[in-house]
Amino acid sequence: MRRLWTAITSAVQAHTAAVVLLVGAAALLVNALSSFVSFDALLMALASVGKPLALTIGGMLTGTIGLCVLLRKRKPITRSRKPLKTLPWWVVLFGAIAVVASIWTTTAVLLAEADVVTGNVLELAKLRSEAIRTGLTVGVGTGGAIALLLSVRRQWLNERTQQHQEEVSAVTELYAKAVEQLGSDKAPVRLAALYALERLADDHAGQRQTIVNVICAYLRMPFEFHGDPESAQEYEQEKQVRSTAQRIIAAHLGHLEARNVLEWHDIDIDLSGAVLFDVDFRGCRMRSADFRHAEFWDDALFGQAIFDGNAYFSEATFHSHADFGWTEFNGDAWFLDATFQNTSYLAEATFSGLAWFAGARFAAESVFTSVAIKGEAWFDRARFDGIARFDHTSFSNNADFRGVSFSEELWMEGASFERVAAFQAAKFKLATFEGAQFKGAARFKGADFVELSIAGSRFYDSMEFAAVTFKVIETEGCQVFGAMLKHSLPWKLHLLASPDGSSFSPILAQSARPVADNPKEDKN
């Protein structure tokens, strides 16, 4: 009841003119009745039909308030208002029904009371005539009330249109001035322009994407350091301006450390080719992001970020630490030919779409521990110069590591390959697949290992190890339950060590041993 009363009072307060009109219509109705019916007769009529008349008046009052609620905007006029809708046809129909209902109700009540008040034929005819006239008068008043409400609405729309035009003009002026300041050769002026654009975006939701596009365009502008002292000072100032621009965007995209900042939703980021410093988008949520050819100086932090659309980092260069831990890629993630010159951390990240790392270079340690890749994973031609950790990583679709070079250790303990795992022509120093699950085809044709461990791993589909070379192989507890291709592993192998330079084929003839067709029948 309290909420209902609050809604009614809000509607009444929003339409003061309608309330005044309602009171005037009620006074007009009483005046009309008192003009055509004696005061005593009116009192007797009200006493005898008080309940029906009260219901009638209550219905009219409810209908009028309902019309006020329909015509009012639920939320106050703000800079982020939604477009107005045209007046629906049923509002006009409702008005016509209200007019007819008021005429019929008033006339019916007065005619019924005329029959009760007098039995004289002449007086009865006179009272009936007056009742019909009064009903028509009330109908005209009701129609006038509805017409006035529509007039009030029209006036409100005109005022709102004028306010919107003034607002657009003011926004355009502020926007143009801020953009002009952003092109200043003085760093303080550029900083002031960035904060002005931030306030403008906070106040005008419809302009947020445009303002973000302007800030991103500024960050995409060429940025070079020439080496002389004057240039060094300008370099540091410009670095501060760019860092501020990045912080403004990150803060409004839901940064983990942002406090009391209005969050901007459904924002696209285009920083392709940008020179970025101290990038920190931890916890930020972006609709889509384009960082192709971007240069990340200092640390690039994207931990716990959410990319609702595609994320493009193709040919980007990470000069320092890159952190994508616990990041959610809900679209495709493109890291084609990207360069990670320092450590890269993607532990427990989720790739709902494709994960494209083809041709990427990892100069230092790369961590993909417990990553979930639901789409296809493409690492072909990638180069890992440091330790590569894929422990307990889940590949729900095809995983392509063809031609990959692992200069240091590769750790894939407990990794799961649901479909094809392709490692043809890959080069390994120390590759550990202990406890890995290959549920799809495992293809290692032409792969080159220095040391290989598949101890405790299981192969449930076909295996291909043709032309594989290695120095040391450990296979204790390895089991194969799928079809074998030529030169593939035997059904079950124990610890093997072969001389340096030995090919894989001669070992097969020495170590083959029949075992059960499936793991449930294997008792050893």
N, C-alpha and C positions, 0 to 999 in steps of 0.2 A: 504494500500500500504506500509505503514511504517513497519507493521508486516511482510509482504511478503518479503520486502527488507532485513529486519533483519534476517529472516530465510535463505534467499539465501546467504547473506554474511557470516552467521555462518557456512553454509555448505561448502562454498568455503574456509573459513579459516581452517575448520577442515580437508580439503583435499587439501593441497597445491600442492602435487604431481599431483593430477588430474588436477588442474588449469594449471600447467606448461605443462602437457601433452596435454591439450586442445589447448593451444597457439602453441605448437610445431606442432600439427596436422593441425592447420590452416595455419601455415607457410609452412608445407609440401604440403598442397593443393594448395596454391598460387604458390609455386615453381614448382609443377608439371604442373599446367596450363600454367605458363609462359614458360616452357620447350617445350611444344607441340603446343602452340598457340602463335602467335606474340603478342607483348605487345599492339599494336594498336587494333588488333582484340579482345584481352581480354577486353580492355576498352570498345570497342563497345558492346561486349557481356554483360558486366556488366551494361552498360547504358541501353541496350534494355530490359534486363531481371532482372533489379536490384531488383524489388519487389519480384519475385518468388525466386531468389537466396537468398535474405535476409531472406525470410521466411524459406527456406531450412536450411540455416546456423543457423538461430534462433532456429529452431526445434532441430537441432543437439545439440546446446548449452544447450537448455532446457532439452533435454534428458540426456545429460552428467551430468548436475547439479542435475537432478532428481535421477540419479543413485548414485551420491555422497550422496544425502540425504538418500536414501534407505540403503546405506552401512554404514552410520555413525550412532553412538549411539546418541539418542536425548539428553541424559543427559551426562555430563562428567563422567569419570570413578570415582566411589566412592567406599567406603568400603562396601556399602550396595547395590551394583549393582545386577541386576537381571540376571538369567542365560541366556546365549546367545542362540539364535535360529539358527537352520540350515538354510543355504541359500535356499530360496524357488526356485522352478523350474521355475517360471515365470521370475526370474531375468535372467537366462540363455536364456530363450526364447526372452526376451527383447533385450539382446545382439545380438542374431542371427538376429532378425528383424532389429536392428540398422545397422548391417553390410550390409545386403541386401538392406536396404533403402538407405544407403550412396552410394553404387555402382549404384543402379538404378537411383537415383536422379542426381548424377554427370554425368553419361553417357548420360542420357536423355537431360540434359541442354546443354552439349557440342555438342551432335549430332544436336540439334536444332539450335545452333549457327553456326555450320559448314555449314548448308544449307543456312544461311543468309549471311555469310561472303564471300563465293565464289560460283561461278557457274561452275567453271572448274571441269570436271569429275575427273581428276587425283588428283588435290588438295583436292577435296571433299572426295575422297576415303582415302587419306592420313590423312585428319583431322578426319574422322570417326574412322580410326584405332587408331589414337592417343587419341581420346575421350574414346574409349573402354579401352585402356591401362590405361588412367588416372583414369577412374572409378574404375577399378580393384585395382589400387594403393591406391586410397582413401579408398576402402573397406578393404584392408590389414591394412592401418593405423588405421581405426576405430576398426578393430578386435584387433590390437595391443594395442590400448588405453584401450579397455575393459579388455584385458588380464592383462595389467599393473594395472588397478584398482583392479582386483581380486588378483593380487600379493600383492598390497598394503594392501588389506584387510587381506590376509593371514599373512602378516608380523605384522599387528596390532593385530591380534588374538594371534599370538605367543608372542608378547610383553605383551599383557594383561594376557595371561596364566602364563607367568613368573612372572609378577607383583602379580598376585593372589597367586601363590605358595609362593612368598616371604612374602606376607601379611599374609597368613595362618600360615606360620612358625613364623612370628613375634608375631601374636596374640596368638598362642599356647605357645610361650615362656613367654609372659607377663601374660597370664592366669595362667600358671603353677607357675610362681613366686608369683603372688598375692595369689593364693590358699595356697602356702607354707607359706607365711607370715601370712595368716589368722589363721594358726595353731600354731603361736608363743605364748610363755607364757608371752609376754610383750604386755600390752594394746596398747601403741602407735604404735607398729608394726602392730597389728591387725586393728587399725583405718586406717593406711596408706594403708593396703591391701584392705579395703572396698572402699576407695576413688579411688584406682587404678582400681578396678573392675567396679566402676561407670563410670569412664572415658572410659574404654574399651567397656562398653555397649553403651555409647553414640556414639562412633565412629563406632561400628559394630552392626548394627541392627539384623543381623542373630544370634548374640551371646547373645542377651538380655535375652531370656528366660532361657538359660543355666546359665547365671550369676545370675539371680534372684533365680534360683534353688539352686545355691551354697550358696547365702546369707541366703535363707530360711533354708537350711540344717544346717548352722551354728547356727541359732536361735533355731533349734530343738534339739541341743545338750544339754545334762543334765546340769543343773545349780543349785547348792546347796550352802547354807550358813551354815558353821560349828560353828560359834559363837565366835571364838577367834579373837584378834585384827588383826592379819595378814590376816586372812580370810575376815575380815570386809573390809580391804582396797582393797583386790582383788575383793570382791563383788561389791564395788562401781565402780571400774574400769570396771569390766565386764558389769555392768549395763549401763554405759556410752557407751560402745562398742555396746551393743545390741540396745540401744535407737538410736544410729547413724545408725545402719543397718536398723531399722524400718523407720527412717526418709528418708533415701536414696530411699527405695522402694516407700514410700508414695509420695515423691516429684515428682517422675517420672510417677506416676499413675494419676496425675492430682489433687494433693492436693489443697484445696481452697486457701491456703496461699503461694503456690509455685510461684515464680517469675523467669522468664528467665531460666527455666529448660526445657530441651527436654523431651517431654512426650513419654512414651513407651506404645505401644498399644498391645492389645490381649495377656495380660500376665496372667498366672495362678499362684496363690499363694498357697503354701503348708506349712502351719505353724502348722500342727497337732502335738499336744503334746508340743508345744513350751512354754517357760516361757517368757512373754512379759511385758514390762513396758511402761507406758504412751503411749499406742497405740493411734495413731491419723491418721485415714484414711479418714478424712472428704473430701468429694468430689471426692474421688478416684474411678477409674473405673477399674474393674477386670473382666477377662473373667470367671474365676471360683476361688473359694476360699475354702480352707480346714483348719478349725481351730478346728477340733475335738480334744478333751482332752486338749486343750490349757488352760493356766492359764493367766488371764489378771489382773495384778497388777496395781494399780492406775486406772485412768479413761480409759475407752475404748471408743473411739470416732469414730463412723462410720457414722455420720450425712451426708446426701446428697450423700452418696456413691452409686455406681451403680454396681450391680453384674449381668453381662450378662449371666452367666451360673449358675450352682447350687452353693449355699453357705452352707457350713457345719460347724455348731457350736455344734454338738451333744456332750454332756458330757463336754462341756467347762465350766470353772468356772470364773465368773466375780466377783472379790473381791471388786471392787469399782463401781462407776457409769458407766452404760452402755448406750450409746447414739446411737440409730439407727433412729433418727428422719428424716423424709423425704427421707429415704433410698429406693432405687428401687431394688427389688429382681425379676429379669426377668426370673430366673429359679426357682427351688425348694429351699426353705429355711428350713434347718434342725436344730432345736434346741432341739432335743430329750434329755431328762434328763440333760439339761443344768441347771446351778445353778447361780442365780443372787443374790448375797449376799447384794447388795445395790440397789439403785433405778435403774429402767430400763425405758428408754424412747424410745418409738417407734411411737410417734405421726405422723400421716400423711404419714407413710410408705406405700409402695405399694408392694403387693405380687402377682406377675402375675402367679406364679405356686402354688404348695402346700406350706402351712405353717404348719410345724410340730413342735409343742411345747409339745408333749406328754411327761408326766413325768417330765416336767421342774419345778423348784422350784424358786419362787420369794419371797425372804425374806423381801423385803421392797416394797414400792409403785411401781406399774407398770402402765405405761401409754400407752394405745393403742388407744388413741383418734383419730377419723377420719381416721383410718387405712382402706385401701382398700385391701381386700383379695379376689382375683379372683378365685383361686383354692380352694381345700378343706382345711379347717382349723381343725387341730387336737390338742386339748388341753386336751385330756383324761388323767386322773391320775395326772394332774398338781396340784401344790400346791401354793396358793397365801396367804402368811402370812401377807402381807400389803394390802393397798387399791389397788383395781384393777379398772382401768378406761377404759371402752370400749365405751364411749359416741360417738354416730354418726359413729360408725364403720360399714363398709359394708361387709357382708359375701355373696359373689356371688354364693357360692357353699355350700355344706354341712358343718355345723359347729358342731364339736364333743367336748362337754364338759362333757362327762360321767365320773362320779367318781371324779370330780374336787372338791378341798377343798378351800373355800374362808373364811379365818379366820377373815378378816375385810370386809369393805364395797365393794360391787360390783356395779359399775355404768355402766349401759348400756342404758342410756337415748338416744332416737333417733336412736338406732342401727337398722340395717336392715338385716333380714335373708331371702335371696331369696329362699333357699331350706330348707332342714331338719335342725332343731335346736335341738340337743340332749343334755339334761341336766339330764339324768337318774342317780339316786343315788348320785347326787352332794350335797354338804353341803354348806349352805350359812349362814352368819350372818345377813347382811342387803343387800338385792338384790333389785336394782331399775331398772325396765324395762320401765319406764315411756316414753310413746310416741314411743315405739319400734314397728317395723313392722315385723310380722312373716308371710311371704308369702308362706312358706312351712310348713310342719308338725312341731308342737311344742311338744316335748316329755320331760315331767318333772317327769315321773314315779319314785316314791321312793325318790324324792328329799326332803331335810330337810332344812326348812327356819326358822330363828328366826323372821325376818321381811321381808315381800315381798310387793313390790309395782309394780303393772302392770297398774297403772292409765294412761288412755289415749292411751294405747297400742291397737294394732289391730292384730287379728288372722284370716288370710284368708284361712287357711287349717285346718286339723284336730288337735285336742289338746288332750293331755294325761296327766292327773294329778292324776292318781291312786296312792294311798298310800302316797300322799304328806302330810307332817306335817309342821305346822307353829305356831307361837304365834300371830303375827299381820299381817294382809293383807290389802292392800289398792287397790281398784279396780275401783275407780270412773272414768267414761268415757271409761272403757275398752269395746271393742266390738269384737264379734266373728262372722265371716261370713262363716266359713267352717264347715265341718262335725265334730260332737263331738263323742269322745269315752267315754266309761263308766268311771264314776267318773271325767269327765272333767268339765271345767267351764261352767256355764249357759251362755245363749246368751249375757246377759248384767248384770253387777254387779255394785252396788254403794258402798260407803264406808262401809266396814265391819270390825269388830273387834271381835275376838273370845277369849275365856278364854285360859289361858296357857295350853298347852298340848293337845288341841283339834285337832282332825284329820280333814281333809278337807271334808270328805264325809257328815257329818251331816249338814254342812253349806249349801250344795247344795240344799237340800230339803226345807230349809227355805228361800232361796233367788232366786229360779228359777222364771223367768218371761218371757213370750213370747214377742218377738220383731220381727221386719221385717226381711225378709230373706237376704236382702243385704243393704249396707249402704245408698244407694240412697233413699230407701223407709222408712228409719228410720227417722222420723221427730222430735224425742225427743232429 
